[in-house]
């Protein structure tokens, strides 16, 4: 099965979309190594890192993890990032102190890069508005250290996470009624198939990575769709996903 061709056709060869597919032991994609602003998809990586490195978690930290993944809470994400990197927000720092602070913020990047993820930057919190103080300093003067992910790496991380440990808390598994299901790839799942996913959105991007598994667990599909442009791109995530499933023969 020519998954590269399927991905390109499903995306309409658009230069504002990226697609990654894993199906039947094969992989393919369209612009799958193009860096995108991930929005809340980055929370998948923070969850992955937390589960791997913090097997014993306090009730409050667990509450934050749950709210970060299930509800996509930015407030919860702020606590998680602080705990994972042993940093906190606050007033601006002098250069020497800022260097120490930023080095700590690189812990998550370092772990993923050691695993072969070379195109990512995941060291920033997610914001309802914007960053201030040392958090703003941490982006660099020209925002060059903004979070960045490719759809290929994002999907691979989701699938590897579920393979290593099938999400014991169940936070990634979605059902109808969940905005991250109804508005994104979950909405196009074949009848009866389960979906584990993490979506992200801003006024500039609409992104989702998802794992679909059949009721008998004999078939599965990994699919990631990232889009960028104007705020009306939400439908395109579903449309691209629906086109992929149709070409594979699942829709």
Secondary structure, 3 states (H helix, E strand, C coil): CCHHHHHHHHCCCCCCEEEEEEECCEEEEECCCCCECCHHHHHHHHHHHHHHHCCCCCHHHHHHHHHHHHCCCHHHHHHHHHHHHCCCCCCCCCHHHHHHHHHHHCHHHHHHHHCCCCCCECCCCCCCCCCCHHHHHCCCCCCCCCCEECHHHHHHHHHHHHHHCCCCCCCCEECCCCHHHHCCHHHHCCCCCEEEEEEEECCCEEEEEEEEECCCCCCEEEEEEEEECCCCCHHHHHHHHHHHHHHHCCC
